[in-house]
């Protein structure tokens, strides 16, 4: 098995160095760990730089607004469009893969929601945020960077598919559950309209739809436009990870809530493990797709969970703690997973 960085507009200098793990009989654990460091340092290093920069310069959180606008509305949409526009259409319609992935993530949400409901003594709104903390990974900011850097450009297809369908699920769950809890008073029509608007008009999903359409009709952007898309796509991962570090620094951990005792293992251990098992039995998928899905499932709680908690005024401080603690712990768990993948210890399929 060989994992190579082929995605030159994320970190061109890294790709020139040709990070690749060729698992021959002479492969040593020491060289394997060096390769793993080469994969994770650009990722977690950017988060650390953002964290340190925010602590040193002491800029207010409002200063992050324009960078987030650039990432969400321009850089990441350009990345998703570029990837999908080049993808053969038949590869985008893997419904077995989609349903298995969504099923696993939804199962993790239900399990964590159940624990949260018990812990919050029946408070549906708090339990919903806890469920999202256990199931909603940082697939937008960290997902493309880690999967493509570790697995190569072919990982872009499953990353985009997972991102699109998981976000549709999360965009639907949050307002629906908050309406059920009575946290937000809405008529059924208003609720449906809010969900549809969040799904249809989200920049990432719009970019995914346009990219698929371009793949269907074989559209090739003019050279000037293609270069602009390349520049934006190249900035996506570094800016997103740096902004994530800044966000973590500006929301310091005040206390560790008891609920993290089940949220952290559910998000970082159970989610990727269950994804591996279910996808193995759901069909015969390409190893890159399998590993991409497992990697994305292993990512820490998305910062969007804090945004949702803040939007509804529910479990805000503890949602911030979930993001910070799972991100810190993921340095170890994601590194361990990458080691298992790159050394061949973790097979691509339980049922070959």
Buried (B, 14 or more C-beta within 10 A) or exposed (E): EEBBBBBBBBBEEBBEEEBEBEEEEEBEEEEBBEBBEBBBEBBBEBBBBBBEBBEEEEEEEEEBEEBBEBBBBBBBBBBBBBBBBBBEEEBBEBEEBBBBBBBBBBBBBEBBBBBBBEBBEEBBBBBBBBBBBBBBBBBBBBBBBBBBBBBBBBBBBBBBBBBBBBBBBBBBBBBBBBBEBEBBEBEEEEBBEBBEEBBEEBBBBBBBBBBBEBBEEEEEBEEEEEEBBBEBBBBBBBBBBBBBBBBBBBBEEEEBBEBBEBBBBBBBBBBBBBBBEBBBEBBEBBBBBBBBBBBBBBBBBBBBBBBBBBBBEBBBBBBBBBBBBBBBBBBEBBBBBBBBBBBEEBBBBEEE
